[in-house]
């Protein structure tokens, strides 16, 4: 995946128009591109920043049917999501693992009530079930959740769902798309739409690295920009009325000691009527989420004080070891695209998470809503629509059975490099090329310098942030450690991508400023002594 080569191929004037140009390189856009290449179409994805920079790297890390959607009676959405959960586990087992969730019960009826509901959940997953739900005793609940509040505990219920790494899946999807003849580019921004009469026939784009602008022709243009869909729709029609309102979900990351077992916790009813999860992830615990309607959206949303307090207080109520602000390793916020509420209505959590397809008079196809779990099905529906509306062809989707880049049947999730899947040996071989590349990037973590080279060479990482936030997940797991790693990462990337000293210092400064927004107390980096073991 050489960005320069992909860019050259995308901007070649002699080429035929693309079958589809997809604006947006998050879960939705990559799902559409994956489905398009599965049918043999020529697909191009344009992302104005890095792949999954927005909401798609900021999820609760669950591939799930959605227990709370079942409670809301949205059976169709849950059935579809459970089917997609099973397919994704089959196609990317190196990233999707079966996670046991425990619902602790403090009332006599809890066990029976949730066992009944979750049996329905299991039935809806059919042949793709990950395991059966069942009630468990007080003793078993404590064994599984050693740090759970024991006072008043009567037992619990266990059920199964999927846990995954969202931005790693994005990178593997990009690799899969490119391997099947598509092109995906980060840091290329769509600045306008090209029309032939009143029909869209392509896009005007800017390469944000070189400042070069170009026009790209396509039979169909798809707007898959999440909370930013209105901006693209305004390019199509000046008088477009905003239809998306962002809702913010916040997550806190804590040390594993707060939930030392393998199992996750699901609290089914919090004060604001949502569910709260505490999920083991890369040897840390992700706790969330919130649902706060916002009036504006940005690529770097900031957690509000009340959201942080709400998560801490709810976690303190259920954990014997009570987390405080000082225990938070990282805090991240993501924006969900929800339909803008009608006048006088401010609630967003009631709005279904199923996806919507909108076709403009110009032929622009906009996809909005949905969630990570159903990204493939959303992509399939979008390409079906492009075939009908824009006449790009009539071919059968095969994305259901497409193995994602990195696919490995057996995955040892205790191995710190597991998320590379089948690329793992190549990454470690790279470490043997130069002695320095086998050194650790931080004394507390297993990540090595060869990973930076790998990400720049094979995963289109262009900045320190791309690497520390989305190629490895350090910014989300331990923002202080990420700040400490930044200088070494900047130097390695600069050498690999042929950038100068000025680039190095500006990258370190930019990343340190950004990473401090993921911390509850500002932090100045230490000079690190890294060792040679991996």
C-alpha positions as CSV (number, residue, x, y, z in Angstrom):
1,X,0.0,0.0,0.0
2,X,2.2,2.8,-1.3
3,X,0.2,6.0,-1.1
4,X,2.1,7.7,-3.9
5,X,1.4,4.8,-6.3
6,X,-2.3,4.7,-5.3
7,X,-2.7,8.5,-5.8
8,X,-1.1,8.2,-9.3
9,X,-3.4,5.4,-10.2
10,X,-6.5,7.4,-9.0
11,X,-5.6,10.6,-10.8
12,X,-4.5,9.0,-14.1
13,X,-6.4,11.1,-16.8
14,X,-6.5,8.2,-19.3
15,X,-8.5,5.9,-17.0
16,X,-12.2,5.2,-17.5
17,X,-14.6,6.8,-14.9
18,X,-14.7,4.9,-11.6
19,X,-17.8,2.8,-11.0
20,X,-18.1,4.3,-7.6
21,X,-16.3,7.1,-5.7
22,X,-17.0,6.9,-2.0
23,X,-16.5,10.0,0.1
24,X,-15.5,9.0,3.7
25,X,-13.0,6.4,4.9
26,X,-14.7,5.3,8.1
27,X,-16.7,2.1,8.7
28,X,-19.5,3.1,6.4
29,X,-17.4,4.1,3.4
30,X,-15.0,1.2,3.7
31,X,-18.0,-1.2,3.9
32,X,-19.4,0.2,0.6
33,X,-16.0,-0.1,-1.0
34,X,-15.5,-3.6,0.2
35,X,-18.9,-4.6,-1.2
36,X,-18.2,-2.8,-4.5
37,X,-14.9,-4.7,-5.1
38,X,-16.5,-7.9,-4.0
39,X,-18.7,-7.5,-7.2
40,X,-15.7,-6.6,-9.3
41,X,-16.5,-2.9,-9.5
42,X,-13.8,-0.2,-9.7
43,X,-14.1,1.6,-6.4
44,X,-12.2,4.7,-5.0
45,X,-12.4,5.8,-1.4
46,X,-11.4,9.4,-0.5
47,X,-10.9,10.3,3.2
48,X,-10.0,13.9,4.1
49,X,-8.0,12.9,7.2
50,X,-6.8,9.4,8.2
51,X,-9.0,6.3,7.8
52,X,-11.3,5.9,10.8
53,X,-10.1,9.2,12.3
54,X,-13.6,10.2,13.4
55,X,-16.3,8.1,15.0
56,X,-15.0,4.8,13.5
57,X,-12.0,4.7,15.9
58,X,-14.0,5.8,19.0
59,X,-16.5,3.0,19.5
60,X,-17.2,0.9,22.6
61,X,-15.1,-1.9,20.8
62,X,-18.2,-4.2,20.6
63,X,-19.4,-6.2,17.6
64,X,-22.9,-6.8,19.0
65,X,-26.5,-7.2,18.2
66,X,-27.4,-4.5,20.7
67,X,-29.1,-5.7,23.8
68,X,-30.7,-2.3,24.4
69,X,-32.2,-2.3,20.8
70,X,-33.9,-5.6,21.8
71,X,-35.3,-3.9,24.9
72,X,-36.7,-1.2,22.5
73,X,-38.4,-3.8,20.4
74,X,-36.2,-3.3,17.3
75,X,-36.1,-7.0,16.5
76,X,-35.1,-6.5,12.8
77,X,-32.1,-4.4,13.6
78,X,-30.9,-6.9,16.3
79,X,-31.4,-9.9,14.0
80,X,-29.4,-8.2,11.2
81,X,-26.6,-7.1,13.6
82,X,-26.3,-10.6,15.2
83,X,-26.0,-12.1,11.7
84,X,-23.3,-9.6,10.8
85,X,-21.5,-10.1,14.1
86,X,-21.2,-13.8,13.2
87,X,-20.0,-13.1,9.6
88,X,-17.4,-10.7,10.9
89,X,-16.1,-13.2,13.4
90,X,-15.7,-15.7,10.5
91,X,-14.0,-13.2,8.2
92,X,-11.7,-11.4,10.6
93,X,-11.1,-13.8,13.6
94,X,-7.8,-12.1,14.3
95,X,-9.7,-8.9,15.3
96,X,-13.1,-10.2,16.6
97,X,-13.1,-12.3,19.7
98,X,-15.9,-13.9,21.6
99,X,-16.4,-12.0,24.9
100,X,-18.4,-13.2,27.9
101,X,-20.6,-10.4,29.5
102,X,-21.9,-10.6,33.0
103,X,-25.0,-8.7,34.2
104,X,-24.7,-8.5,38.0
105,X,-28.1,-8.7,39.7
106,X,-29.0,-6.9,42.9
107,X,-32.8,-7.6,42.9
108,X,-34.4,-11.1,43.2
109,X,-36.0,-10.9,39.8
110,X,-32.9,-9.7,37.8
111,X,-31.6,-13.2,36.9
112,X,-34.9,-14.5,35.6
113,X,-35.9,-11.3,33.7
114,X,-32.5,-10.9,31.8
115,X,-32.1,-14.7,31.2
116,X,-35.5,-14.6,29.4
117,X,-34.6,-11.6,27.3
118,X,-31.1,-12.8,26.4
119,X,-32.5,-16.3,25.4
120,X,-34.4,-14.3,22.8
121,X,-31.1,-12.6,21.8
122,X,-29.4,-16.0,21.4
123,X,-32.3,-17.4,19.3
124,X,-32.1,-14.4,16.9
125,X,-28.4,-15.1,16.2
126,X,-29.4,-18.6,14.9
127,X,-26.4,-20.7,13.5
128,X,-24.0,-17.8,14.1
129,X,-24.5,-17.8,17.9
130,X,-21.3,-17.2,20.0
131,X,-22.7,-19.1,23.0
132,X,-25.7,-19.5,25.2
133,X,-26.9,-17.1,27.9
134,X,-27.6,-18.5,31.4
135,X,-28.1,-17.4,35.0
136,X,-25.2,-17.8,37.4
137,X,-25.0,-17.9,41.2
138,X,-23.7,-15.1,43.5
139,X,-20.4,-17.1,43.9
140,X,-19.9,-17.6,40.2
141,X,-20.6,-13.9,39.6
142,X,-17.9,-13.0,42.2
143,X,-15.5,-15.5,40.7
144,X,-15.9,-14.0,37.2
145,X,-15.9,-10.4,38.5
146,X,-13.6,-10.3,41.5
147,X,-14.0,-6.5,41.9
148,X,-17.8,-6.3,41.7
149,X,-19.6,-4.7,44.6
150,X,-20.7,-7.7,46.8
151,X,-23.2,-6.0,49.0
152,X,-26.7,-7.0,48.0
153,X,-25.5,-9.1,45.1
154,X,-27.8,-12.0,44.3
155,X,-26.2,-13.5,41.3
156,X,-25.9,-12.7,37.6
157,X,-26.6,-13.6,34.0
158,X,-23.9,-14.3,31.4
159,X,-24.3,-13.8,27.6
160,X,-21.9,-13.7,24.7
161,X,-21.1,-10.8,22.3
162,X,-18.1,-9.8,20.1
163,X,-15.2,-7.5,21.1
164,X,-12.9,-6.0,18.4
165,X,-10.4,-3.3,17.5
166,X,-12.2,-0.8,15.3
167,X,-9.4,1.2,13.7
168,X,-7.3,-1.9,13.1
169,X,-10.3,-3.4,11.2
170,X,-10.4,-0.2,9.2
171,X,-6.8,-0.5,8.1
172,X,-7.3,-4.2,7.2
173,X,-10.4,-3.3,5.2
174,X,-8.3,-0.7,3.3
175,X,-5.8,-3.4,2.5
176,X,-8.5,-5.8,1.4
177,X,-10.1,-3.2,-0.9
178,X,-6.7,-2.5,-2.5
179,X,-5.9,-6.2,-2.9
180,X,-9.2,-6.6,-4.8
181,X,-8.4,-3.8,-7.3
182,X,-9.9,-0.8,-5.5
183,X,-8.1,2.4,-4.3
184,X,-8.4,4.0,-0.9
185,X,-6.6,7.3,-0.1
186,X,-6.3,9.2,3.2
187,X,-5.7,12.9,3.3
188,X,-7.6,13.6,0.1
189,X,-10.4,16.0,0.6
190,X,-13.5,16.3,-1.6
191,X,-13.9,20.1,-2.3
192,X,-16.9,19.9,-4.7
193,X,-19.0,17.8,-6.9
194,X,-18.9,17.7,-10.8
195,X,-22.2,17.7,-12.6
196,X,-23.1,16.8,-16.2
197,X,-26.3,18.8,-16.6
198,X,-28.0,18.2,-13.2
199,X,-26.5,14.7,-12.7
200,X,-23.4,14.1,-10.6
201,X,-20.5,12.7,-12.7
202,X,-17.6,13.0,-10.3
203,X,-15.8,15.0,-7.6
204,X,-13.2,17.8,-7.3
205,X,-10.5,16.7,-4.8
206,X,-7.5,18.1,-3.0
207,X,-4.4,16.1,-2.0
208,X,-3.8,17.7,1.4
209,X,-0.1,16.5,1.4
210,X,1.0,18.2,-1.8
211,X,-1.8,20.8,-2.4
212,X,-2.5,19.2,-5.8
213,X,-6.1,19.4,-7.0
214,X,-7.8,17.1,-9.5
215,X,-11.1,16.1,-11.0
216,X,-12.2,12.5,-10.8
217,X,-15.0,11.0,-12.9
218,X,-17.5,8.4,-11.6
219,X,-20.7,6.6,-12.6
220,X,-21.9,6.9,-9.0
221,X,-20.8,9.1,-6.0
222,X,-21.6,7.9,-2.5
223,X,-21.6,10.2,0.5
224,X,-20.5,8.1,3.6
225,X,-19.2,10.9,5.8
226,X,-21.0,10.1,9.1
227,X,-21.8,13.2,11.0
228,X,-20.5,15.3,8.1
229,X,-23.0,14.1,5.5
230,X,-24.9,17.4,5.5
231,X,-21.7,19.2,4.3
232,X,-21.5,17.0,1.2
233,X,-25.2,17.3,0.6
234,X,-24.8,21.1,0.6
235,X,-22.2,20.8,-2.1
236,X,-25.0,19.1,-4.2
237,X,-27.8,21.5,-3.2
238,X,-27.2,24.9,-1.6
239,X,-30.6,24.9,0.2
240,X,-30.2,21.5,1.7
241,X,-31.7,21.4,5.2
242,X,-29.6,19.7,7.9
243,X,-30.8,16.2,8.7
244,X,-28.1,14.9,11.1
245,X,-27.5,16.0,14.6
246,X,-24.5,14.5,16.4
247,X,-24.8,12.7,19.7
248,X,-21.6,12.2,21.7
249,X,-20.5,9.0,23.3
250,X,-17.6,9.2,25.8
251,X,-15.4,6.3,27.1
252,X,-12.9,6.2,29.9
253,X,-9.9,3.8,29.9
254,X,-8.8,2.3,33.2
255,X,-6.1,-0.1,34.3
256,X,-6.9,-3.8,34.1
257,X,-6.8,-4.0,38.0
258,X,-10.3,-2.5,38.1
259,X,-11.7,-5.6,36.3
260,X,-8.9,-8.2,36.4
261,X,-10.8,-11.2,34.9
262,X,-11.5,-12.0,31.2
263,X,-15.2,-11.1,31.4
264,X,-16.9,-7.8,30.7
265,X,-19.7,-6.1,32.7
266,X,-23.0,-4.9,31.3
267,X,-25.1,-2.6,33.5
268,X,-28.5,-2.6,31.8
269,X,-30.0,0.5,33.4
270,X,-28.1,3.6,34.3
271,X,-29.6,6.9,35.5
272,X,-30.0,8.2,32.0
273,X,-31.7,5.0,30.8
274,X,-28.7,3.8,28.8
275,X,-26.6,0.7,29.3
276,X,-23.0,1.0,30.6
277,X,-20.2,-1.4,29.6
278,X,-16.9,-2.2,31.1
279,X,-15.0,-4.2,28.5
280,X,-11.4,-5.7,28.7
281,X,-9.5,-4.4,25.7
282,X,-5.7,-4.6,25.0
283,X,-5.0,-5.3,28.7
284,X,-7.0,-2.2,29.8
285,X,-10.7,-1.6,30.6
286,X,-12.9,0.6,28.4
287,X,-15.9,2.0,30.3
288,X,-18.7,3.8,28.6
289,X,-20.8,5.2,27.1
290,X,-22.8,8.4,27.3
291,X,-25.4,9.9,24.9
292,X,-25.2,13.7,24.8
293,X,-26.8,15.7,22.0
294,X,-24.5,18.3,20.6
295,X,-25.1,21.3,18.3
296,X,-21.9,21.1,16.4
297,X,-19.5,18.4,15.2
298,X,-15.7,18.1,14.9
299,X,-13.1,15.5,14.2
300,X,-11.8,15.8,17.8
301,X,-14.8,16.0,20.1
302,X,-14.0,16.6,23.7
303,X,-15.6,14.8,26.7
304,X,-17.8,17.1,28.8
305,X,-17.1,17.2,32.6
306,X,-20.6,15.9,33.3
307,X,-20.0,12.9,31.0
308,X,-16.7,12.0,32.8
309,X,-18.4,12.3,36.2
310,X,-21.4,10.2,35.1
311,X,-19.2,7.3,34.0
312,X,-17.0,7.5,37.1
313,X,-20.0,7.6,39.5
314,X,-21.8,4.7,37.7
315,X,-18.6,2.6,37.8
316,X,-18.0,3.5,41.4
317,X,-21.5,2.2,42.3
318,X,-20.8,-1.3,40.9
319,X,-17.0,-1.8,41.5
320,X,-15.5,-2.5,44.9
321,X,-12.3,-0.8,43.7
322,X,-13.6,2.6,42.9
323,X,-12.1,4.5,40.0
324,X,-11.3,8.2,40.4
325,X,-10.1,10.9,37.9
326,X,-6.5,10.0,38.8
327,X,-7.0,6.5,37.5
328,X,-8.1,7.5,34.0
329,X,-5.4,6.6,31.4
330,X,-7.3,8.1,28.5
331,X,-10.7,9.6,27.7
332,X,-12.1,9.6,24.2
333,X,-15.3,10.8,22.6
334,X,-17.0,9.8,19.4
335,X,-20.0,11.3,17.6
336,X,-22.9,9.2,16.3
337,X,-24.9,10.6,13.4
338,X,-28.5,10.6,14.5
339,X,-31.5,12.0,12.7
340,X,-32.0,15.6,13.7
341,X,-34.9,15.7,16.2
342,X,-38.1,17.4,15.2
343,X,-39.0,20.7,16.9
344,X,-39.4,20.5,20.6
345,X,-37.9,17.0,20.8
346,X,-34.4,16.8,22.3
347,X,-34.0,13.1,22.9
348,X,-31.6,11.1,20.7
349,X,-31.3,7.8,22.4
350,X,-34.7,6.7,21.2
351,X,-33.7,7.1,17.6
352,X,-33.0,3.7,16.0
353,X,-29.5,2.9,14.9
354,X,-30.6,1.3,11.7
355,X,-29.1,2.9,8.5
356,X,-30.9,5.1,6.0
357,X,-30.2,5.6,2.3
358,X,-31.1,8.9,0.7
359,X,-31.0,9.5,-3.1
360,X,-30.8,13.1,-4.2
361,X,-32.2,14.3,-7.6
362,X,-28.6,14.6,-8.8
363,X,-28.1,10.8,-8.2
364,X,-25.9,11.5,-5.1
365,X,-26.4,8.5,-2.7
366,X,-26.1,9.3,1.0
367,X,-25.9,6.7,3.7
368,X,-26.3,7.6,7.3
369,X,-26.9,6.0,10.7
370,X,-26.0,2.4,11.4
371,X,-23.2,1.1,13.5
372,X,-19.8,-0.7,13.1
373,X,-21.3,-4.2,13.5
374,X,-23.5,-3.7,10.4
375,X,-20.9,-1.9,8.2
376,X,-20.8,-4.7,5.6
377,X,-24.6,-5.0,5.2
378,X,-24.8,-1.1,5.0
379,X,-22.2,-1.4,2.2
380,X,-24.1,-4.0,0.4
381,X,-27.4,-2.0,0.5
382,X,-25.5,1.1,-0.7
383,X,-24.0,-0.7,-3.8
384,X,-27.4,-2.3,-4.5
385,X,-28.8,1.3,-4.6
386,X,-26.0,2.5,-6.8
387,X,-26.8,-0.3,-9.3
388,X,-30.5,0.7,-9.4
389,X,-30.2,4.5,-9.3
390,X,-26.9,5.0,-11.3
391,X,-26.9,2.0,-13.5
392,X,-23.4,0.9,-12.6
393,X,-24.2,-2.7,-13.4
394,X,-25.9,-5.7,-12.0
395,X,-23.6,-8.1,-10.1
396,X,-23.9,-10.3,-7.1
397,X,-22.3,-9.2,-3.8
398,X,-19.8,-11.7,-2.4
399,X,-18.7,-9.6,0.6
400,X,-20.4,-12.0,3.0
401,X,-17.7,-14.6,2.6
402,X,-14.7,-12.3,1.9
403,X,-11.8,-12.9,4.2
404,X,-10.4,-9.6,5.6
405,X,-6.6,-8.9,5.2
406,X,-4.8,-10.4,8.2
407,X,-7.2,-13.4,8.5
408,X,-5.9,-16.2,10.6
409,X,-7.9,-19.1,11.9
410,X,-6.2,-19.4,15.2
411,X,-5.4,-16.3,17.2
412,X,-3.6,-16.1,20.5
413,X,-5.1,-12.9,22.0
414,X,-2.5,-12.9,24.8
415,X,0.2,-12.2,22.3
416,X,0.7,-8.4,22.2
417,X,1.1,-8.5,18.4
418,X,-2.1,-10.5,17.8
419,X,-3.9,-7.7,16.0
420,X,-1.6,-8.0,13.0
421,X,-3.0,-11.4,12.2
422,X,-1.1,-13.0,9.3
423,X,1.1,-10.0,9.0
424,X,2.6,-10.6,12.4
425,X,5.7,-12.6,11.2
426,X,6.5,-10.0,8.6
427,X,6.4,-7.2,11.3
428,X,8.8,-9.2,13.5
429,X,11.0,-10.1,10.6
430,X,11.4,-6.3,9.9
431,X,12.7,-6.0,13.5
432,X,15.6,-8.2,12.5
433,X,16.7,-5.9,9.6
434,X,18.2,-3.3,12.0
435,X,19.1,-3.9,15.6
436,X,17.4,-0.5,16.6
437,X,14.1,-1.6,15.1
438,X,13.8,-4.4,17.7
439,X,13.9,-1.9,20.6
440,X,10.7,-1.2,22.6
441,X,9.0,2.2,22.0
442,X,8.2,2.4,25.7
443,X,9.5,0.4,28.7
444,X,6.0,-0.5,29.9
445,X,4.7,-1.8,26.6
446,X,5.6,-4.5,24.1
447,X,5.4,-2.2,21.0
448,X,8.6,-2.1,19.0
449,X,10.2,0.4,16.6
450,X,9.7,-2.0,13.6
451,X,6.0,-1.4,13.9
452,X,6.5,2.3,13.0
453,X,8.3,1.3,9.8
454,X,5.6,-1.3,9.0
455,X,2.8,1.2,9.5
456,X,4.5,3.8,7.2
457,X,5.4,1.2,4.6
458,X,2.3,-1.0,4.5
459,X,-0.5,0.7,6.4
460,X,-0.4,4.2,4.9
461,X,0.4,5.9,8.3
462,X,1.4,9.5,7.4
463,X,1.7,11.2,10.8
464,X,2.7,10.4,14.4
465,X,-1.0,10.5,15.3
466,X,-1.9,8.0,12.6
467,X,0.5,5.6,14.2
468,X,-0.1,6.2,17.9
469,X,-3.9,6.6,17.7
470,X,-5.0,4.2,15.0
471,X,-2.2,1.8,13.8
472,X,-1.4,0.9,17.4
473,X,-3.9,2.1,19.9
474,X,-1.7,3.8,22.4
475,X,-3.4,7.2,22.4
476,X,-6.6,5.5,23.4
477,X,-5.0,3.2,25.9
478,X,-2.5,5.3,27.8
479,X,-2.2,8.9,26.5
480,X,0.8,9.7,28.7
481,X,2.8,6.7,27.3
482,X,1.8,7.8,23.8
483,X,3.2,11.3,24.5
484,X,6.5,9.6,25.7
485,X,6.7,7.6,22.5
486,X,6.1,10.5,20.1
487,X,9.7,11.6,19.6
488,X,11.0,8.1,18.7
489,X,8.0,7.6,16.4
490,X,8.5,11.0,14.7
491,X,12.2,10.2,14.0
492,X,11.5,6.8,12.6
493,X,8.7,8.0,10.3
494,X,10.6,11.0,9.1
495,X,13.5,8.7,8.0
496,X,11.0,6.3,6.3
497,X,8.9,9.0,4.6
498,X,11.9,11.3,3.9
499,X,10.8,14.2,6.0
500,X,13.1,16.8,7.6
501,X,13.9,17.9,11.2
502,X,11.2,20.6,11.0
503,X,8.6,18.0,10.3
504,X,9.8,16.0,13.3
505,X,9.5,18.8,15.8
506,X,6.1,20.0,14.5
507,X,4.8,16.5,14.6
508,X,5.9,16.0,18.2
509,X,4.4,19.3,19.2
510,X,1.1,18.7,17.4
511,X,0.8,15.2,18.9
512,X,1.6,16.3,22.4
513,X,-1.0,19.0,22.3
514,X,-3.6,16.6,20.9
515,X,-2.8,13.8,23.4
516,X,-3.2,16.2,26.3
517,X,-6.9,16.5,25.3
518,X,-7.2,12.7,26.1
519,X,-5.9,13.3,29.6
520,X,-7.7,14.8,32.6
521,X,-4.4,16.4,33.8
522,X,-1.9,18.0,31.4
523,X,1.4,16.1,31.0
524,X,4.9,17.0,29.7
525,X,6.8,14.1,28.2
526,X,9.7,12.3,29.8
527,X,12.9,11.3,28.0
528,X,12.6,7.6,27.6
529,X,15.1,4.8,28.0
530,X,13.9,2.1,25.7
531,X,15.2,-1.5,26.0
532,X,16.2,-4.0,23.4
533,X,13.8,-6.8,24.2
534,X,10.6,-7.7,22.4
